Amino acid sequence: QVQLVESGGGLVQAGGSLRLSCAASGRTFVMGWFLQAPGKEREFVAGISRSGSSTYYSDSVKGRFTISRDNAQNTVYLQMNRLKCEDTDVYYCAASKRWAVATTPPDYDSWGQGTQVTVSS
């Protein structure tokens, strides 16, 4: 099982930007970012293929967030721009052994500890 360590969360004003990072041990996997509000299911935010050539986004972040990866560093990034108050949540990095990008939590095998993103008005 791959180990995932997230960083980069914090407090930012609405309209601002944050970049989340996720360092992975081991070989390259399909990677994804999810968010989870208290008492709710984890929701897909963005996913990226093993090579980085394919990316997928939820409708709520499309055009504002960008997922990317550096396979030499085994690191995945989530650049979050034009942040809104409703983006406030805990964000989780996840790794999947699948060959295609998946958008549901059961398709992912390993999870990071989560990083809090808080957007203030």
N, C-alpha and C positions, 0 to 999 in steps of 0.2 A: 504494500500500500504506500502510495506516495505521500510525503509530508508537505504540507502547504503552509506558508507563513505570509500573512497579509500585513501591509503597512500603508500609511498615507491617509487614513481617515482623520477627521477633525471637525472643527467648527468653521463655517464659512458663511458669509452673507449671501442672500439671494442675488443671483446674477454672477456670482463668482465661480471659481474653478477649483477642482481638486484632482489629484492623480493618485489612484490606488495602485499598489504593486502587490504581486503575489509570487513569491519565490518557491519553486518546486524542487524537490529532490528527485533523482532518478530520471528516467527517459521522458521523451515528449509525449504528451497526452492531448486529447481535445480538452479545452479549458473553457470554463464559464464563470460568470459572475451572477450571483443571485442576491436579492434583498429579502429581508424578513422584518416585518413590523410585529410588535408584541401581540401575541395571541392569534397570529395569522400564519398561513402557509408560506413557505419560501417561494418567491416569484423569480422567474427568469429575467435577467437584465440584458446580458450579452453573452455571445459565445464565439469561439474562434477555432478553426480547424488546426490540425497538427502542423501543417506547413505555414499557417497564417494567411493563406490565400482566400479563405472564405470566412466571412463574419456575419453574425446575425444579431438583431436587436429587438427588444420589445418596442411596441409602438410608442410607449410613453417616453422613451429615451432616444429614439431614432433622430438623428440630426444634432443631438446635443452631446452624446457620449460616444467615445471611440475605444474599441478594444484592440489591443495589439500584443505582439509577443516578440521576445528575443530568445530564440531557442539556444543560442550559444550560452546565454546566462540562465536558461531555464526559468525565465521570468515572464509573467503576463501583466499587462497594464490595463487600467481602465481610466481613460481621461474623461473627466466629467466637467463639461462646460455649461454655462447658463443655468446653473443650479437653481432649483425651485424649493420652496419650503416642503413641498410634498415628496421631495427626494430623500428627506430625512428617514433613515433606517439603519439597521446593521447590514453591512454588505459582506457576503461570503464568496470566497474563491473556491472553485471546485474543479476536479479533474475526472475525466471519463476515459475508460479504455475503449470506447466505441470509436469507429472510424469516421463517423459523421457527427456533426455538431448536434447535440440534443438540447431540448429546451425544458425538460422536466427533471426535478430533483432525483427521482429514482434511477435515472440513467447515469448519474454521477457516482463514482466509487469513493472518492476522497474529498474531504472538506477542510477548509481552514477554520480558524477560531473565530473569524468575523472581525470586522472593524467598523466602528460607529462613524457615520456621516451625519452631521447635524447642520441644517441650513436655516439660518435665522432671517427674519424679515427686516 
